[in-house]
Amino acid sequence: MFTKRINDRLLIQQQAGLYRHPPQIGQRTGKYLYIKEKQVLNFASNDYLGLGDSSELRELVAENFKVYGPSSSSSRLVCGNYDIITKAEKVYADYFGYETALFFPSGYQANVALISTLFEKGDTIIFDKHIHAGSIKGIQLSGADFLGYNHNEMSHLEKRLKRVNEDQAAVITESLFSMDGDFPDIEGIKTLKEKYGFLCIVDEAHSVGVLPDLKGNGISKDVADIAVGTFGKALGLFGAFVLAPKKVREYMINFASPLIYTTSLPPAHAASAIGILNIIEKSTDKRQHLTDLSLKMRNMLKQNGFKVSGDAHIIAVEIGDEKKAVAVSRKLFEKNIFAFPARYPTVPLNKAIIRISMTALHSENDTERFVRSLKEATDEN
């Protein structure tokens, strides 16, 4: 029974152009990947500032792991609650302007833990329909009622808010959407929050550390009662953090099973996290270069007839058909360029895209090469 179901569903995935077979990466060097000894220019990495492969961060992390060792060897609530972790969480809370912070092994886990723990039956969660899968899973596990609103559509959000009990309502969105690459209407959300008084949670995974005018601090502080950030993107490490009021942190430590029943991040990670903020503070030039180059990429793509979305360093090129998106990605690979074909369920069905991740390591020549290669790849398909 199980074997037939597994085989049937895998066959359906293949026939629909949705089958996943991730490439095996042999090595990464800066903006290049090596796949089966082939060097390809990488436009799929979330290492937006290029810190993940920098010698400065490598040396910082290596030294901390020498000092503290490779593992906490326990859950946070047993004997994994090291002083350095608590110190790092305070540093992050202060840096981003919140009362407290709480570290998690991944952004997915942070979102699942936060949302599934904080909400329950009788609450209502209203969410942008394009939020991350981790947030969706948290909503499903919470037992709360939930309503989606059309992506970035404030009039639809207000219609949803009019239907619910204000005292037990929350709104969840992202500060930079991971597939569309666009910003939310922060001012619109702020206006509605002042009117309806809901609790607001914002996933800042793709904006933390990156935006030049905010010195990498994210964009949602004016509206977010709780924010989620990640170390695994612009900060170049791994893991995630929740920024929240003190009582929310206390509540999660006592009731969040994804935190309670997992091994804590190692103390070396916390020490490295503190050092990363020092690097982020002095990365102004990287942020500005990334912003300028991303704008050039978007403009070049539009000038070449592509339908493009994105307000910053994540750029989505609409392809539509899932099989065509995979074919275009393969053609780019033949031209020594690696770009990710995002397909259902990551994006809506028949709305497949080539997702471009710009980084501070890219150059203007790289963008010109990419646009030229993408034009050739789509013409061939």
Secondary structure, DSSP 4 states (H G I P E B T S, - for coil): -HHHHHHHHHHHHHHTT----PPPP-EEETTEEEETTEEEEE-----TTSGGG-HHHHHHHHHHHHHH-S---SBTTTT---HHHHHHHHHHHHHHT-SEEEEES-HHHHHHHHHHHH--TT-EEEEETT--HHHHHHHHHH--EEEEE-TT-HHHHHHHHTTS-GGGEEEEEESS-TTT-----HHHHHHHHHHH--EEEEE-TTTBTT-GGGTTB-S-TTT-SEEEEESSSTT-SS-EEEEE-HHHHHHHHHH-HHHHTSBPPPHHHHHHHHHHHHHHHT-HHHHHHHHHHHHHHHHHHHHTT--EE-SSSEEEEEEESHHHHHHHHHHHHHTTEE-EEE-TTTS-TT-EEEEEE--TT--HHHHHHHHHHHHHHHHT-
